[in-house]
């Protein structure tokens, strides 16, 4: 499962990033997409729904349960470390980073709210007026 997911993520995502109107996706984001894909839940549901008369039903359930446990315990518990390793836990501002951003405010926990985050659209001024 990991091999096929890696093949899809690292070969097709760069192709999609080169299409008109789309932004390329950095290798660090691709790695998080690869490692963060929790797999096995549907396979386990299918294995559990197999008829009891099937001799290998227990084997299918064991394999699917192993895949679910691996993704939850290994991948699920290490994804935060991977995100921090690549520095993806800190937003990247369109006009710079942190206080370098031309839209950044100096003060309060909501400073810099009006800046454009790389993965969101820019909010027009008329949508950011106080209520």
N, C-alpha and C positions, 0 to 999 in steps of 0.2 A: 504494500500500500504506500509506503514512504517513497519507494522508487518511482512508482507511477505518478504520484503527486508531484515529486520533484521534476520529473520530465515535463509535466504539463506546466507547472509554474515557471520554470526557468527557460522553457522554449516558447511557450505561447504568449506569456505576459509581455515580453519585450516586443513581440510582433504587434500586439494590440496597442502598445504605447507608441508605435510608429504610425498608426492610422490617423487620418486627418481629424482634427478636433479633439484629440486625446493627448494627455501629457504622459511622457515616459515614466515608468515606475522604477524607482531606484532599487538596486540589488538588495539593500538592507530591508526594504519593505517586502520584496519578494521572499527573502529568507523567513521573515516573520509569517508571511502567508503560508509558506511551506510548513513551518514547524507548528503553527497554530491551528491547523485544520484538524479538529477532533473527529476521528473516524470510528466507525464500528457500530454505532447505535442502530442504524438501519439493518446492518448485517445480523446483529443480535436479534432484532425483532423478527426478521425472516427466519432465522434458525429456530427461534422459539415457536414459530407458527408451523413448522414442519410437522407432518403427521407422526404420531408415535410409532407407527409401524415401520418407519424408515430406520434401518439398522444403524446408520451413522449419524443420527440426529444428535446424540451426545457429543460426538466429535466436533460437529459444526458449532454447537453451543459453546464448547470449550475454547475453540479457536476464536470465535467472535467475542467471547468474554475477555479473552487475553488481549485482543486488540483494543477493546473499550478500556480495560484497566491500564494498558500501556499509555494510551493517549491521555487519559485523565491524570494518572499519577506522574508519568515522566514528562510528557509534553505540557500538560496543564500546569504543573508546578514549576517548570523551568521557563515558561514563556515570558514572565516578567523580567527575568535576568537577561534574556535575549533582547528584549525591547530596550532595556536600559543600556546594554552593551553597545547597541547601535545608536543610542541617543534619541530614540524615537518617542520617549516619554515627555520630551520638551517640545512644545509647538514651534514650528518654524514660521516666522512671519514673512509676509510677501515683501515688505520693504526693508527687511533686515531682521535681526533677532533681538528679542528683549527690548531694552531701552533704546537700541539703535533704530528701532522702527520709527518712521516719520509720524506715525499716528499714536505713538505710545504716550500715555498720560503718566504723570508722576504722582502717584498716590492712590491709596485704597486698594482693596482686594479685587476690584473690578477694573483696574487700570488696563488700558490697552484693549478694551472690549471691541472697539470699532475697527481694529486692524483686520486685514484680510488674512485668514489662515490659509495656508497653501492648499488644503483639500476642501475648502468651502468657498462659496461665491462671495464677492464683496457686497456688503449690505449698503444700499443707498442711504443717504442722509435722512430722507423723509421716513425711513423705517426705524431709525435709531433715536428719534426724538423722545424725550421723557413723557411718560403717561400723565 
